[in-house]
Amino acid sequence: MVQLLLGMNPIGQIIIGLILVVFIMTLVSLIRVRSKYEALIIDLSDAENRKNKVFQYGINNGITSDFRSAIDLRVTDINTPAIIDKNIESYLARTLIAERFIGKSSGLMIVLGLVGTFFGLTLSISELVTLLSNTSDVLIGDVGTITGGLLSAINGMSVAFITSLFGITASILVNILTILLGSTEARVYYASVAEEYLDNVLGRKSTDLTYVDEDGRTPLEAAFEALGDRLSNNLQSVSEAMSYRLTVASNSMKDTAGVIEESLKHFDQSVQTFSQNTRDFSEFNHHLKSNIQRMSVAFDDLTENLKETRASEENAAKETE
């Protein structure tokens, strides 16, 4: 078998090498993924870690933190599987890539084997075509030439069958190892252990009124403390809003008072101007009355003079007659 592989076409050797590389990578990935999930399960199942709520791996601490945050937010129906899946996607990205590679490796090795098969058949048919095209009546008796051509064609057929054999065999071994090690099953089991811890340990203690957390508080005390913090924050927000509005209102009243004061000044000036005009009008009336009285006396004097003049004229006329 080794001699057959050494005498094989270089392309066939490369294809078989790729199949072996994929097989080794799949085997290593299976072992590492399985070991990773087993370590996470052991870390999450440890009684001391559960009691302290502190774990060795960040994914377990992240799951615990997200679940406790949901409890603090008073979420009535916590979606535990979603929390677990989110942290698996965040913390185990490389492990998930390895899982996907394991799932696709079996098909990949079969495809590589088929590539080698088609390459070997192509090589064999090419050798046969060359042999038949170069064979003439003169060379028919040359058995060595014909035998060499047939051997080259058979060598191409060996490439086809050996690569297919390696690909199918490696695929079967990978499927057996996947069944035995079960990377996907390990992840599902880890998720179930995490869900059991969240629902039956953290969830149960969070609803037990006699449970005391690491700060020495019961859930009722924690709830009242949270309520007090919310009330304090709300009162602070209300006081800040009222202070701002009162400041704005006082500034508006100050501006309004300034406008009113300015209006009063103008009104006072208008009253003073009206009073001055009234005094001037009173003096004018007084002078007018005096002038009228003087005119009345003058008219009386004028009337008396006219009467006297007329009487004198009448007397003079009588004396003339």
Buried (B, 14 or more C-beta within 10 A) or exposed (E): EEEEEEEBBEBBBBBBEBBBEBBEBBBEBBEBBBEBBEEBBEBBEBEEBBEEBEBEBEBBBBBBBBBBEBBEEEEEEBEBEEBBEBBBEEBBEEBBEBBEBBBEBBEBBBBBBBBBBEBBBEBBEEBBEEBEEEBEEEEEEEEEBBEEBEEBBEBBBBBBBBBBBBBBBBBEBBEEBBEEBBBBEBBEBBBEBBBEBBEEBBBEBBEEEEEEBEEEBBBEBBBEEEEEEEEEEEEEEEEEEEEEEEEEEEEEEEEEEEEEEEEEEEEEEEEEEEEEEEEEEEEEEEEEEEEEEEEEEEEEEEEEEEEEEEEEEEEEEEEEE
